[in-house]
Amino acid sequence: MFKNMGWVKRIPVRTCALVVAVLLAPYTASGGPIPRIRVEVFSDAPTLHIEGRGIQLIDTYRNLYLFKNPGDSYIVMSAGNNGMMVNEKLYAARIVTLLFSGGVVKINDRLLRGHLEIANIDDSHLVVINEVDLESYVAGLINAEMPHDWPLEALEAQAVVARTYALWQKGRHLNQYYDMDAGFMDQVYSGAGSEDTRGWDAVNATRGQIITYGGKPILAMYHSICGGETENSEDAIGYRYPYLRSVKCNFCRIAPGFRWKYAMSFRRLARELIAKGYHLSAVSGFKVLKRSRTHRVTIARIVTDRGNIDLDGAALRAVIGYDKLRSTLFWVNGKDGTLLFSGRGFGHGVGMCQWGAYGMAKKGYTYKQIIHYYYKGVRIERMY
Ligand SMILES: [Zn+2]
């Protein structure tokens, strides 16, 4: 859920005055407005299928209607030459505001609420930005991040963590057009379709609460299973945060994926590297060069016919696949051109261990105790 967003998106959108006003609002003003979060829900959709009631499509900058129907509508949208195709008709608008009645609208597979903007980025793909209030945003992602039948104290910890993470991202202003993307690199936001009463219970019970350090929202990183010990932030992301310190965690031992194995041939590894743009034709060796204090692999060397490729742990997981090399807490044996990985945990290991939160909640710990266990020296404050 953490990534270096060092790339540039070509979306000709100007940040709206509302977002600027919200960004300037103080973090600790109790009783203040609920911040709004801009989420990129679709990043490069060739086509959008929009279903809903009272749909209006408005050219955002010229304030002209492209479509308006008070009843039920089904609309197909795509990017056209310097404009938008709406039900096969081309309109000269690059950014469109979508309004609807009834609280939610369906776009492709997702139910969404709040303010929606659709932009043509390259004449062949559309981007959809969803602006929602922070509480709805957390409710829309909590069930994607944690099973809804988990103990309420674990869900409440997740709600506070997710709310804090979103505010931290928003405060970075890394992208001019949105604060979060909806994929697992940020937080998995699937919109109103995944909200349920237990998710809302956890959100409402912790309404407005965030985790702070030095009066500011923390980078509330979290992951699925730490595998026995969480990681120091500097060893995973190269920057030391005083609250992201390694802690022992026996609470996640009950997780089904606590231990894992994965086998991969040299040939397959070569194919994956080539697909990622590396120049080689064959892999002949693999060696762990460096481990962190918690024994996670921080540098691994892949020996190829075109020289050595040294990768850090995160890059190695990206090459092999995040769901295959489930963590960097692994050991490896090579045999007959095949690498046998055996490891523990799932994810980068920094911050809250979600299965650990589950284990703690099952043992009777509160959401506040869970948060203070995984984030050191922090406070839980009510922001609004
Ligand atoms: Zn754990």
Boltz pocket constraint, residues with backbone or C-beta under 6 A from the ligand:
constraints:
  - pocket:
      binder: B
      contacts: [[A, 225], [A, 226], [A, 227], [A, 228], [A, 229], [A, 249], [A, 250], [A, 251], [A, 252], [A, 253], [A, 353], [A, 355], [A, 356]]
      max_distance: 6.0
